[in-house]
Amino acid sequence: MNQKPRKRYTPEFKAQAVELLALGRPVAELAEELCISPNLLYSWKSSLQGAQVGSEGGRAVGENAAADDLRALRRENALLR
């Protein structure tokens, strides 16, 4: 039997594909454009979101500093109470 070698995608490629999904691109359209299966996109999305557990996960770009400031202020407020 002749088996095709598996394609390997770089972490950067996967991250960019997931980022495009986060911008609202339809999965089917993006998968077709990237020549990959929609299931693969869903898999990358879930694995990358799993890696972002905690305070870093699920935020838009630029929200980190504001969220960190808010968290620090809440901590300080709790200490003062």
JONORBEL-V778367 format. One record per backbone hydrogen bond with DSSP energy under -1.0 kcal/mol. CO is the residue of the C=O (numbers start at 1). NH is the residue of the N-H. E is the energy in kcal/mol with one decimal. If there is no record, write none. Layout:
co/nh/e
CO/NH/E
CO/NH/E
This chain:
co/nh/e
10/14/-2.2
11/15/-2.5
12/16/-2.5
13/17/-2.2
14/18/-2.4
15/19/-2.2
16/20/-2.1
17/21/-1.7
18/22/-2.2
19/23/-1.2
20/25/-1.7
21/24/-1.8
26/30/-2.6
27/31/-2.9
28/32/-2.1
29/33/-2.1
30/34/-2.2
31/36/-2.5
37/41/-1.5
38/42/-2.3
39/43/-2.2
40/44/-2.5
41/45/-2.5
42/46/-2.4
43/47/-2.4
44/48/-2.6
45/49/-2.1
46/50/-1.9
47/51/-1.2
60/63/-1.7
63/67/-2.5
64/68/-2.5
65/69/-2.3
66/70/-2.3
67/71/-2.4
68/72/-2.3
69/73/-2.4
70/74/-2.4
71/75/-2.2
72/76/-2.4
73/77/-2.6
74/78/-2.4
75/79/-2.0
76/80/-2.1
77/81/-1.6
